[in-house]
Amino acid sequence: MPVFPSAEWLDGYVERINSSEEFEDAARTFEADIAFVFEAESENGVAADIWCLATFGDGKCQQADYDVEQERAAGATFVIRAPYSRWKDVIQGRIDPIEGMLDGDLVVTGHLPTLLRYVRATDELVNLAAKVSSSFVDERR
């Protein structure tokens, strides 16, 4: 079972995204690169920031790379960052991602109204993430 965060977890997540008819329908006109930043929390087993870069288009995740250089990912259309434990809360459904973006729990760089236009797609991304993760790095210590 994949551990969040890890390359294996990201691969499983992309597989779920690309097999989801709901996501494909909700995101069919969404085209963007999104960088997800899992900020370090050494007390929870994440020693350094982890940058992931995903490319979306035609209702699919066309590519996703784990632990990329910040310089490569920082130029994405959207950068969404939060401490590891906050991402864990999102994946486990304790924080709504849209509310988290509006409240500042998740810090978004990019045109937020564009993301808000794709609320259904965002919700489906979170639902799919919850189906992938079976364990978290801080629970394995």
Salt bridges, closest charged atoms under 4 A:
GLU24 OE1 - LYS60 NZ 3.56
ASP25 OD1 - ARG28 NH1 2.91
ASP25 OD2 - ARG120 NH2 2.77
GLU39 OE2 - ARG81 NE 2.60
ASP49 OD2 - ARG81 NH2 3.43
ASP65 OD2 - ARG72 NH2 2.56
ASP89 OD1 - ARG94 NH2 2.72
ASP138 OD2 - LYS88 NZ 2.96
GLU139 OE2 - LYS88 NZ 2.93
